Amino acid sequence: MAAFRANCAGMVEWIISEGLTGYDDAVAFMEARVAAIHQGSADELVWLVEHPPLYTAGTSAQASDLLDARFPVHAAGRGGQYTYHGPGQRIVYVMLDLNRRGKDVRRFVSRLEQWVIAALSEFGVQAEIREGRVGVWVPRPEKPALPDGSAREDKIAAIGVKLRCWISFHGISINVEPDLEHYGGIVPCGINGHGVTSLVDLGLPVSMSDLDVALRDSFERVFD
C-alpha cells in the first residue's frame, strides 16, 4: 500500500495516499477500518487515493455494459454499475458512521452529491444531479445535442457506496485529468448517450492537490 500522509480534524481523520494504490489493497484497508470504527477503536475516515487503470463492477452491473475488458475488472460490492478508475482521478473513500449521523441512506447519498457539487463550485464548475441518472453532471451546451434533441451533459463524478453496520465505505470518484479514452471499454454506470468529462477537459488547470483542498473545505460545510 502507498505511503500515507495523515491528519485529523475533529473526529474525522483524513488520509492522502501518494502514488497509485492497488484496488484489492484499498478494499482490504476499508474492510479493516470499517470494523475498527464499528468496534469504537478508530475514528471516521476520508481516504483520498488514485488507482492504476481498472474497471469496477457494482452490484447492478450488466455484463453487456463491459464492452472491452482492456483493464482488470473488479467486483466492487458497492451499489451501481460499471465505472473506470485510473491515474488522474481522485478516489474519495468515505468511512463515516451513520449510527451517529442518522440512519438515512438517501440523505447520506444526497450529502455526498452536494459535497462534490460544492467542491467543484470552487473552480467555477456548475455541476448538477439528475433524477434517474446517478452521479454528478456538467451541462455541455457547446456540444451537439443528442439525437432526441436533449442537451448534452457529461459526467464528472460517480458515486457508489456500501454500508456495513451503518458504517459507509467505497464512495466517490472525481475526474481531474484521467485518460477519458479509457472509459471506452464500458458503458459508464449503464448510461448511454451522455459522455464523461474532467476538470482539465473543461479547460480548468486544476491539480489533484487543489481538489483535495476544496474537498476538505466543502466537507466541513456539508457534513458538519
N, C-alpha and C positions, 0 to 999 in steps of 0.2 A: 504494500500500500504506500502511496506517496507520502512524503513528509508533510507534517501539519504545521500551520500557524494558527494559534488559537487565542481567543479572548472571551470574556464573559461580560454580559450586560444584564443586570437583574438576575433572573433565574434561567435565562435562555443563553446557552453557550453558542458561539459562532466559531466554526472551523472553516478555513480555506485550505484545500489541498493543492499543493503545487504539482505541476506535471499532469500526466494522464493516469486516472485511477481505473483499474480493471473493474468490469461490471460485477463479476462474482465477488470480488473483494468488497465492493460497495454494499452489496446485498448482505453479506455476512456481517459487516460492520453495523449496518442498520438493524439487523435482527438482534444483535447483542445489545445495542444501545436501547432499543425499544424495551427489551426485557429488563434492563437496568433501570430505566425510567419507571416502569411498572412496579419494580421492587422498591423504588424510592432511593436507590443508590447512585443515581445520576440525574443531572439537570436535563431539561428540554434542550433540543439542539437544532440549529440550522447549519447544514453542511453544504459547502459550495465546492463543486468538483468539475472537472472535464473528463470525458471518456474518450478512448480510441474509437474509431468508426465502428458502429454496430447498430443493429435493429433490436427493438424490444417489442414483444407481443403481449398486450394486456389481456384481461380475461374475456373481452368481447372480440378479440382479433379473428378475422375471417381469413382462411387460407388463401382465398383468391386475391386478397389485398397484398400478398407478398409476391411482387412481380419479378424480382431478380435478387436472389439472396447473395449479393456480392460481398456482404459483410456478415460476421457471425450474428445469429439470431438467438435472442434470449427470451425465455418465458418469464415475464416480469412479475406476475401475480398481482399487479395493480389493476385498477379499473382502466377502461379504454381499449384501444385497438393497437395497430402498429404505429411506431414512431421511430425516428432516427436520432441517435446521439453521436456526437463526434467533436473533434477539436474545433474551437471557436464558438462552442455553445456552452452557456452556463447552465449547469445542472444544479438545482436547488433542492436538496433532500431535507424534508421538514419533519422533524420528530417532536411533535407537540402533544401534550396531554389534554385531551378533550374532556377527561373527567373533571378537570378544573376550569376548562374554557367553555363548557356547555356541550352536551352530547347531541349536537345538531350537525349532521353531515353536510346538508345543503348550505347551511350558514358558513361552515368551515370552508367548503369549496368556493363559495362566493367571496369569502375574505381572501383566499389565495388569488382569485381573479383580480380583485380590487388592488391587492398588493402589487401584482405585475403591472396593472394599468397605472398605478401611482408612481412606480419606479420609472416606467417608460416616459411618463409625462415630464419628468425632469430633463429629458432630452428633446422635448417638443413633439413627441410622438403621440398622436391621438389614437390610442388603442381602445378596442371595444370588444364586448362579448355579444354573441348571437344566440338566440333561442334555438335549441335543437342542433347547434353546431359547437362542439366542445372547443376549448382553447381561447386564446386571445388573438384578435384580428385587427388588421390595419386596412382601412379603405384605400383603394388604389384607383381613383378616378382618372388618372393619367393613362391607364392601361385600357385596351379594348374591352368592351362589355362582354359578358358571357353570351352564349348562343340564345338563351331565353330572354336576353335584354337586361338582365340584372347586372348591377355594378360589380366589378371585380374586387375581391378582398383577399388578402394574403395573411396566412397565419404566421405570427411571430413568436408565439409561446404555446406550449402544450402543458396540460395538467392531468396527472393521473396519480391517485393516492390509494393507500391501503390502510386499514385500521386493524389493530390488534389490542384487545382490552381497552378500546377507546384511545389508543395512542397511535398517532399517524406516522406513516413513513412513505417512501418514494416522494413524489412532489411535482416539481415544475422544471421545464426546460425552456430557456430563452435564447433565441438566436442572436448572437453578437456578430460573428463573422465565420460561420461554418461554410463548408462547400455545399451550396444548395443543390448541386447536381446529385449529391448522394441520396437525396430524397426520391430520386427516380426509381429506386428499387422497390418502393412500397406505394400504396395509396395512403397518404398520411392520415391517421385517425379515421380511415374509411370514408373520407370526404373527397369526392371528385369535383372537378370544375375550378375550384379555387386553388391558389398556389401557396407557396411559402416565401417568406422574406426574412431579412435580418436587419439589424441596426445599420450595418455598413451598406447593405443593399439599398437601404433607404437614403443613402448619401450622408450618413452621420458617422464621423470618425470617433466612435465610442470604443474605449478599451474595456477589457474584462474588469479591470480594477475600478473603472468609472461606474460600471453597472453594479459592482459589489457595494460601492458606497451608496448608490441610490437605493439598492435593496435594503440596506441596513437602515437608512433614514426612513424609508416608507414603511418598513415593518413596524417600527415603533409607533407610527401614526395609525396604521390599520389595526394592529393587534393589541396595542397597549392603551 
